[in-house]
């Protein structure tokens, strides 16, 4: 069989949906390099800085499942375009903010736009390659590479922009990117197929489009926001403070109510049957570990470089360059590795390589030569870049093609939730931002990250070795009712 080839039309689609993925992932990390300037210009404490970072990630996480349902219902192309518009307007508001509260609110709206874009971009990509599993694996590799490189490039781009134009430019730069992405979407991406409202006699059985689960959405927002808020405020207020205890209690109650609701209603935002598939649940747990460790570590590394080492935003941004190079190399190789070996092996090897990078970071201090800091910063993205496309492909392989939007939304919801918790928890370990506290926090952060990545390698063992989507129906795909 001849190797899968990218047609010009497919190249345009991959480039267009990758552009949206780039802007959503860029804003995950680009803010980290501006932390020192935001603290000075807006008089923001470390806790407020955590909220500025996490407001985006929280909204991104809790709204993504509903966005996947909206994409399944109204069309992924329409929801993707709407996300670009929302993201652009929110970025403008971020660039004009003059107080921490205003910036936090605008960041939350940015996260809502990102939530509309990400699952529907993957659904569009999945549909464009639905007849060729090898081509889909390669396309997912390019798509993931674009997002991963933008995450890694965020601090570098942020340092350059801040040095030249100030911190507001890191948000305003999104405007031309979103405009270009919207124009390309309307010109190059065909309207996505929507699942029919019912199945007709003699037609292939496809799941009907689900309704929006408003109660589940609200409970998810309460649970994740309360938990993250309690973790962020734990250090400045103390664990025994009523607000902290109340936040954890509210999160637990909301989570229990959410699970009970999702198990009983006909159209849940979280189809629990998906989690019964070993490959799907293992990939989701893997993604949580990857994002929790990476987002939390980038936040603390930005504090370490600027507060403990005294680097400028530009110098700190350039110190993150090995992340970009590592992701570029490994993401592009991952698609070929998955097509040849399946998803399990790249996930396991990638997790172990990333774990070794975190282990090396756990012994640095404020006097460590910068070169010794950069070496592990290359290992981490090399491992993650190999593993994440394999993880994404495994998820697409474990569900019906008609549920690709919902499945990718669930995966990325879990990943973004893990990232929000990572920033909250690892930021809390860094105390008030004093140099000694930041170094101690970095040691604790990287030790925890090493353990979690070793656990992730164990989760990868439960992924089907042949987890590469086949045309039409994925091997081992699980229906929403739990059947095969």
Buried (B, 14 or more C-beta within 10 A) or exposed (E): EEEBEBEEEBEBBBBBBBBBBBBBBBBBBBBBBBBBBBBEEBEBEBBBBBBBBBBBBBBBBBBBBBBBBBBBBBBBBBBBBBBBBBBBBBBBBBBEBEEBEBBBBBBBBBBBBBBBBBBBBBBBBBBBBBEBBBBBBBBBBBBBBBBBBBBBBBBBBBBBBBBEEBBBBBBBBBBEBBEBBBEBBEEBBEEBEBBEEEEEEEEEEBBBBBEEBEBBBBBBBBBBBBBBBBBBBBBBBEEEBEEBBEBBEBBEBBBEBBBEBBEEBEBBBBBEBBBEBBBBBBBBBBBBBBBBBBBBBBBBBBBBBBBBBEBBBBBBBBBBBBBBBBBBBBBBBBBBBBBEBBBBBBBBBBBBBBBBBBBBBBEBBBEBEEEEBBEBBBBBBBBBBBBBBBBBBBBBBBBBBBBBBBBBBBBBBBBBBBBBBBBBBBBBBBBEBBBEBBBBBBBBBBBBBBBBBBBBBBBBEBBBEBBBBBEEBBBBBBBBEEEE
